[in-house]
Amino acid sequence: MPKTNRRASFALLAALTACGARQPVPTPDSASAPAAQAQATPAPAARPAPVSPTLRLPGQVRPTSYAVELTVDPSKPGFQGVVDIDLDVKEATDAVWLLGHGVTVKEAVLTVGGAPVAVTQTKGQGDFLGFIPERTLLPGAAHLRLVYEGTLSERETSGPFRAQDGGDWYAYTQFEPLGARRAFPCFDEPGFKVPWQLTFHVPAGNVAVTNSPLVNEEPGAGGTTTYRFARTQPLPSYLIAFGVGPFDFLEARPSGEKAVRTRIITPKGRAVEGTYAAKVTPEILGHLEKYFGIPYPYEKLDVFAVPLFGGAMEHPGLVTFNTGLILSKPAEDSIGRQRRFYNVQMHELAHQWFGDLVTMAWWDDLWLNEAFASWATPRLVEGAQPTWDAPIERVRERSYALGSDSLLSARRIRQPIESEDDVLNAFDGITYGKGSTVLAMTESWLGRDVFQRGVQRHLRAHAFGNATAKDFLDALSAEAGQDVSGVLGSFLDQGGAPLVSARLDCSGKVPTVKLSQSRFLPVGSAADAKQTWKVPLCVRYGSGNVSGRACTVLQGETAELPLPEAKGCPTWLLPNADGAGYYRTSLDAQMLGRLLSTESHHLSRAERVALLGDVQALVSAGTMAASDALGLLPGLAGEKDRQVFQASLELVGLLRPTVLSDARRADRERFLRDTYGARARALGFTPRANEDEDTRLLRPTLLRIAGEQGGDPKLVAEALKLTEKWVGDSKAIAPELVGTTLGIAASHGDAALYGKLMAALRSEKERKKREQLTDALGGFNDPALVRENLKLVLDPGTDVREVGWLLFRAGFDVRTRDVAFAFVKENYDALAARLPEEGVEGLALSAVSYCDPVHRQEAAAFFTERMARAPGGPRTLAQVLESVDLCIAFKAAQGTSLESFLASPKKLPAPSGR
């Protein structure tokens, strides 16, 4: 699954830049030999009641295969199922424990040696379902059949759910991480990886799809159709997926070395919208096969458009995508959407090897799935689409990950899993962003060839099975000829990131870089700075047009790095060559000033991007005045390099409205329109023929910062005029600028415009336009209009999965946070009952934009007990409260500097545009 992430806590990290004993579970073999028949011993006079597991399933029993038969009518809220599970009893046991949520087991039949054994059901803690045989089961084979009922939710997008599109009902699934248990009682953990066979009975006019190829389709009773699918390769439960509905299919050319059948599956009548996906999917798979050295492991490749679900998911044979990400009418398509799809598809298809072919043994190694797929995306896009600047995009992503990692409450990459909350929290910017950047740093340190050989060795050794971090580190060490676990382990198993300070010393015969490290901390952090890593790093240095490089692994608090190739004392020094390292850097003021001005032309584009991110971090840490950093912006406003320009906008983020007085917020708007308005107005709202792609991608960014945030009057007037036209004619705005234009209009719109957009939303049938209208409504900041938005969240006539985010949007905006926070406090129980279960934790985000002790205390008092009951809630609340604390400290440290800058901004020397 991509980092778009899908949880509310992940949104917090992006914005901020039950415990039980763990029971060992043997990793299932990918192909189990037939087990001897289990035996049931004569019943003793009395047996103690089995003790429920609390976190992990016990290891005495494991599945060897599943056969699932489902009766699904998407127009109805319930479904019926039968699951047959072949079991291998490894140790004598008095209970068979499974996981199930929201399923009602009507009948349970346990068979041992061909004979039935009476069982009774028991409800364990949480989602644990126990089946207690009348006699102790001894080691050997057994079989469990369950007849049950479940729900197609209209509230959740975890588990099986249903939605309408164009008047037709569809059923979909999303099982990662804990959703499979909502579809069938099962061993719902990643370590239980076995074959599955699925059969569906569906109403006439509907089609069923799942991971494996269709074997047989035949008429059933009562006008139904039965679809029976082939047995899958060994898969964990979270990778099973299915859909039922009147789908259309767009054939793509066969993919990969095996020429597997490839299709795009869409809602009825929308197949043409999958044209771009059909074009590039086989191409992407080819690049991945070449890198991994292993053919695509599965029998087909369907790419499946799913509404309401955020992001995408890597199910083998049935990769799912949010409809807005994969589908677009050709006349409404844009470069931005196509690039987003391409990148996310690279991520999902990389998972076919890392995650699907080789699966983590337990959730603490989720990074083996997600960090690798996130690393592989820019790594492979770099060769597949060389003009897209994927390596520089990676450096920008590094800066976002470092921001998330600066929190004391941030997770480790390899965080111990002590509760289901920890499983849910694992899908965050640390697992994806930090994990992928640490892998990129490791690849740079060892060399691309060595790293690739280590990856291939690991995949070959564990194909169709499970693996751990140690397995990967062993494979990489074997290819590197050295133990890499010390370096990687220092980043995997502790939170935070290094701050590497570098000072040039030319007092001896050989110039030397004096290095030191500590934990990077934003001002006000309660974390301990005395922390070290084993940091692979390279510095670049030079004099005039001559430059050099020196590398080391910084292992202690301090070290010295000689520069024997230097010709005299260098005039400049950069401590993070190529921006490849996962660390922040600190230089003396004179050297930093040179790199930002007279010596900037010696830096690569990636290095300039990394340096700007580190400048922003120095301000956050309180070691550089905010006014000095902000003074760079006027000189960067005309930067021709899109990547460097967008990196410079991290500095704009220092102008946090939360720390500014009302008067200075108005000055902030003035500064933004004065700095960026002319360039934005020159680009305008109409793309021109023969424009390069970078210009088209830059336009929305400039329009938003000058128009939406800066309130440039000409841009606002044009956006309002275009929005009025668009309500009646979707062609009035260029497809790539719909969200931008509506956003500018809404942020400066009045009640009349709001009324028109709301009326359009209530009558609109097309999902894409409803989403665009909902996005626009979320941009209004008049408190009275925001209250109307929030009514939609509790309106039973709306789909909360479409409108729920309006509440979170209001909480992030300093102008509307009071309305959002008051609404949550007044309606918490109703919201908790209506929002998806895994989204309830997001209610704490209604307090995230506060920056004062009074509201911090109020949020803690209100949410502490409530978040303890919300899935994933405790860590989300901890991050909210820490963010407020850090904002208070930042305001105290930099508030005067920010206000003085905005009162009379100064232009400091800045790197020239290139």
C-alpha positions, -999 to +999 in steps of 0.1 A: +000+000+000+014+034-008+022+061+016-009+080+007-012+070+032-046+059+046-047+066+082-055+099+100-023+097+121-004+096+088-021+128+078-008+144+111+028+133+103+026+148+069+011+180+082+038+182+109+064+173+085-051-046+257-015-053+257-009-089+260+019-114+261+035-121+228+033-157+219+057-173+195+042-183+162+061-207+139+064-193+104+044-214+081+063-231+053+052-220+018+042-256+010+034-279+038+037-317+035+005-336+043+003-339+081-004-371+099-040-373+111-047-356+144-062-376+171-086-367+198-078-381+232-104-394+256-119-365+275-105-361+310-130-356+339-125-319+337-104-295+316-096-259+325-113-234+302-089-223+274-073-189+280-079-164+252-049-150+233-045-113+237-024-102+207-011-131+186-025-164+177-009-193+195+013-216+175-002-250+183-024-250+152-018-235+118-037-236+085-024-254+054-051-242+030-084-224+028-115-229+006-140-200+008-175-199-007-193-166-005-228-156-015-226-118-022-253-095-035-239-059-035-273-044-033-278-060+001-259-052+033-252-088+043-234-118+028-232-155+036-200-175+037-186-210+042-149-214+050-131-248+050-097-247+067-072-276+065-053-276+097-019-289+109-020-294+147+016-289+157+012-294+195-016-309+216-042-283+222-076-278+238-087-250+215-085-238+179-083-200+179-091-178+149-098-141+144-131-127+134-148-093+135-184-086+128-190-122+116-216-145+131-207-182+130-238-203+125-222-237+124-188-252+132-177-287+122-143-301+132-132-333+115-103-354+126-094-386+107-126-384+088-147-384+119-165-353+134-154-340+167-180-320+187-169-284+192-183-255+212-177-218+203-163-193+227-157-155+224-122-146+234-107-112+240-110-087+212-115-104+178-104-139+190-129-167+183-123-200+200-135-234+189-132-259+218-132-297+208-148-321+233-114-338+236-078-326+234-064-325+198-031-343+193-006-334+166-017-342+130-041-331+104-076-318+110-103-298+092-125-270+103-157-259+084-175-227+095-208-215+081-212-178+089-227-144+080-210-110+076-217-074+066-209-053+035-203-021+053-214+013+042-194+029+070-160+012+067-134+007+039-117-019+059-129-055+053-158-060+028-177-029+019-202-017-007-207+015-026-229+029-054-216+041-087-238+053-115-269+038-098-253+003-095-241-014-063-206-028-060-189-049-033-152-044-026-126-053+000-095-039+017-080-063+042-046-048+052-039-048+081-068-063+101-097-065+077-097-101+064-113-112+097-143-091+087-148-113+056-141-147+070-129-162+103-093-170+097-057-170+109-055-133+102-017-127+106+010-123+080+030-153+091+002-178+081+009-179+044-010-206+025-030-212-007-066-200-009-094-211-033-125-188-036-159-194-051-187-168-054-225-169-059-237-136-072-269-122-088-273-121-125-257-091-142-228-091-117-193-105-121-169-117-093-132-110-094-104-121-071-066-128-069-065-159-092-078-167-127-114-179-132-117-216-136-154-220-142-185-199-146-220-215-145-256-207-138-268-211-102-300-214-084-325-185-085-309-167-114-275-164-098-241-171-114-214-192-097-177-182-103-150-206-092-114-194-091-081-212-092-061-220-061-037-192-053-001-192-046+006-192-008-007-159+005-014-143+039-050-133+046-044-096+042-034-101+006-067-117-004-091-094-023-124-097-042-150-076-059-186-082-071-205-059-094-214-051-131-177-044-140-162-035-173-128-049-184-102-032-205-076-056-219-039-044-218-011-062-236+003-092-217+028-083-190+062-097-181+084-126-192+055-150-188+031-128-208+004-129-181-030-116-189-034-079-178-067-060-175-080-028-160-113-035-142-137-005-138-173+003-129-197-002-157-193+021-186-159+035-176-134+011-192-120+038-215-109+058-185-083+031-178-065+037-210-034+052-195-032+025-168-035-002-195-007+015-215+019+018-188+013-012-165+031-038-187+060-014-191+063-009-154+062-046-147+090-051-172+113-027-154+107-044-121+113-079-134+147-067-148+158-053-115+147-082-093+158-109-117+127-130-110+097-131-133+064-118-120+053-146-097+015-147-103-008-160-130-026-128-140-025-091-134-058-073-129-057-036-118-090-028-101-106+006-097-122+009-062-141+040-049-138+056-015-106+037-007-076+059-003-045+050-023-038+016-036-031-020-024-008-047-038-030-078-038-013-104-061-033-107-093-058-080-082-041-047-075-066-021-063-065+016-069-087+045-058-108+053-088-096+089-090-060+078-091-064+052-119-093+064-140-097+096-161-116+104-192-090+111-218-102+146-224-100+153-187-066+138-180-036+156-167+002+151-165+000+153-127-025+124-125-006+103-149+026+107-130+009+099-097-006+068-112+028+057-127+046+062-094+020+045-073+018+016-098+056+012-095+051+010-058+023-015-059+040-038-085+073-036-065+053-052-037+047-083-059+082-092-049+087-074-016+055-081+004+038-107-018+064-132-030+084-126+003+061-115+032+071-101+066+067-127+093+051-102+117+039-066+116+071-052+133+088-058+099+062-040+078+091-018+066+103-049+046+071-043+025+065-006+025+100+009+028+112-013+000+083-005-023+088+032-015+125+030-022+119+011-054+096+037-068+121+066-075+149+040-080+131+024-110+113+055-122+147+071-126+155+047-154+120+043-168+113+081-169+146+100-167+130+134-173+108+131-142+136+139-117+128+109-095+161+110-076+155+146-066+119+139-056+134+113-033+156+139-016+125+161-011+107+131+004+138+127+027+131+161+042+095+152+050+105+120+067+131+138+088+104+162+099+082+134+110+111+117+128+119+148+148+089+140+172+097+122+204+064+103+199+075+091+164+078+054+159+109+035+151+111+019+117+111-015+134+087-008+162+078-036+186+042-046+182+026-047+217-011-041+207-033-038+177-029+000+180+008-006+171-002-025+140-025+004+128+001+031+137+027+013+116+014+027+083+030+061+087+057+084+074+084+066+094+077+031+078+074+045+043+094+077+042+122+071+067+124+035+058+128+042+021+154+069+026+175+048+049+175+021+022+186+047-004+214+058+020+224+021+024+224+016-014+246+047-018+270+035+009+274-001-005+270+006-042+241-001-064+254-034-077+260-048-042+226-037-030+208-052-060+226-085-055+216-085-018+180-078-027+179-106-053+196-131-029+170-123-002+141-128-026+154-161-040+160-174-004+125-167+008+103-169-022+066-178-014+075-177+023+081-152+051+111-133+062+124-110+089+148-080+091+176-104+101+170-124+069+174-094+047+204-080+066+221-114+063+216-115+026+229-080+022+259-087+044+267-117+024+269-097-009+286-067+007+314-089+023+308-071+056+282-070+084+258-042+076+235-049+106+253-024+128+247+005+104+212-004+094+202-015+128+211+019+143+184+034+121+159+006+122+157+001+159+158+036+174+137+067+168+149+100+157+176+111+132+212+124+135+223+160+133+257+159+118+279+190+124+308+195+102+337+220+106+366+225+083+400+225+099+429+236+078+455+241+106+474+209+098+492+196+067+460+179+054+427+196+056+403+178+079+366+178+085+357+176+122+325+157+126+301+153+155+266+139+159+237+142+182+199+137+178+183+164+158+156+181+179+132+209+173+132+236+198+111+226+229+115+189+224+117+168+255+139+141+239+175+135+248+199+149+222+227+125+234+221+098+209+243+083+182+240+062+150+264+045+127+261+070+099+274+064+064+283+098+050+301+115+022+312+151+021+319+172-009+343+201-009+362+223-034+380+254-044+372+272-076+361+246-102+379+217-085+359+196-062+364+163-043+347+138-021+355+119+010+335+092+028+334+075+062+310+058+086+306+081+116+302+057+146+308+077+177+299+112+189+329+127+171+353+118+143+378+134+120+377+129+082+409+138+064+407+153+029+440+141+014+430+149-022+423+185-014+446+211-031+449+236-003+421+246+021+387+242+004+365+273+001+333+253+005+322+221+023+289+202+020+284+174+046+258+154+027+270+147-008+241+141-033+216+145-004+220+108+000+223+106+038+194+103+063+206+131+086+203+168+091+235+189+087+249+219+105+277+242+093+292+273+107+273+305+096+301+316+072+302+283+054+265+280+052+262+315+038+287+306+011+267+275+001+235+296-001+251+323-022+285+326-038+293+288-039+258+275-047+266+269-083+290+241-072+261+221-057+240+196-076+203+201-078+197+173-053+223+189-029+205+223-032+172+206-024+187+189+007+204+220+019+172+240+018+155+213+038+183+215+064+180+253+066+143+249+075+153+224+101+179+247+117+152+273+121+129+247+137+157+238+161+162+274+171+198+276+159+191+299+129+169+330+130+137+326+110+142+360+094+175+349+080+160+319+063+129+337+051+151+363+036+162+337+010+127+335-004+126+366-026+157+354-043+143+319-048+109+331-060+121+332-096+141+299-094+138+281-128+144+246-115+111+233-104+125+209-078+147+235-061+117+260-062+094+235-046+121+227-020+123+264-012+086+264-002+096+244+029+108+278+041+074+293+035+061+267+060+080+286+087+054+313+084+029+292+104-004+311+108-006+294+142+022+314+156+013+348+141-009+375+154-039+386+132-020+416+119+010+395+109-013+369+092-024+398+069+013+406+064+019+370+056-007+372+028+009+404+015+044+388+015+032+358-004+014+377-031+042+402-034+068+375-037+050+350-059+021+369-075+038+382-106+051+348-116+017+332-109-002+358-129+022+354-158+014+317-159-023+322-155-051+297-155-048+286-191-021+261-201-004+270-233+004+249-263+039+234-264+045+242-227+071+219-211+058+195-184+076+212-156+058+245-163+024+227-162+033+210-130+045+242-114+014+263-123-009+248-097+017+253-069+022+290-078-015+297-082-023+282-048+005+300-029-002+334-045-040+331-050-053+309-022-028+318+005-017+352-007-051+365-018-038+381-050-068+401-062-064+393-099-060+356-093-089+355-069-112+374-093-103+350-122-108+319-100-142+331-089-153+338-124-141+304-137-157+286-107-191+301-115-188+288-151-175+254-141-206+247-119-226+245-152-198+235-176-170+212-164-149+222-194-146+258-182-115+250-162-084+230-175-085+195-160-052+199-142-064+231-125-099+222-113-089+216-077-066+246-076-091+270-091-120+259-069-097+261-039-087+297-046-124+306-052-136+289-020-109+304+002-121+338-008-157+330-016-189+341+000-222+325+011-237+328-023-209+308-040-210+283-011-247+278-017-242+271-055-215+245-048-236+229-021-266+227-043-244+212-071-231+186-047-265+175-036-277+169-072-244+155-087-244+118-096-208+115-109-185+105-081-154+125-095-173+157-096-188+151-062-153+147-049-142+180-065-172+198-051-166+184-016-129+195-018-141+230-028-166+232+001-138+223+025-119+254+014-144+279+028-133+295+061-163+315+072-172+298+105-209+298+096-202+280+064-179+255+080-206+246+104-228+238+074-200+215+062-198+197+095-235+190+094-228+168+064-205+146+084-235+136+106-261+137+079-275+101+074-282+111+038-245+114+029-218+088+026-195+096+056-166+080+036-170+109+011-175+138+035-158+128+068-126+145+058-143+179+059-140+178+097-102+171+096-098+199+070-114+224+094-092+213+123-060+220+104-070+256+095-063+283+122-094+302+110-117+273+115-101+252+143-124+266+170-155+255+150-140+220+144-129+215+180-162+226+194-181+203+170-160+173+180-165+180+217-203+184+213-208+154+190-179+130+199-201+099+205-221+104+174-190+110+153-173+079+168-203+058+159-205+071+124-169+075+112-150+043+101-136+026+132-100+032+121-108+069+115-120+077+150-085+085+161-085+114+136-109+133+158-079+143+180-066+162+150-093+188+156-068+202+182-036+199+162-034+236+150-035+251+185-004+268+198-012+277+234-012+259+268-049+265+275-061+246+244-033+220+249-046+212+284-082+212+271-074+187+243-055+165+267-084+165+292-110+158+266-092+132+244-070+111+267-097+087+279-115+087+245-084+081+224-075+051+247-106+034+233-100+045+196-080+021+174-046+037+170-057+066+192-030+068+220-001+075+196-021+099+175-031+119+206+005+119+218+016+133+184-011+160+186-001+171+220+036+171+212+030+191+181+012+217+202+040+218+227+066+222+199+045+250+184+044+268+217+082+265+220+087+276+184+066+306+189+086+316+220+119+311+201+111+325+167+079+345+170+097+378+174+119+370+144+089+361+123+069+391+132+098+415+125+104+399+092+068+402+081+067+438+093+095+447+070+109+417+050+145+419+040+160+402+010+192+384+018+217+369-007+203+338-023+213+313-049+206+325-085+182+306-106+197+282-130 
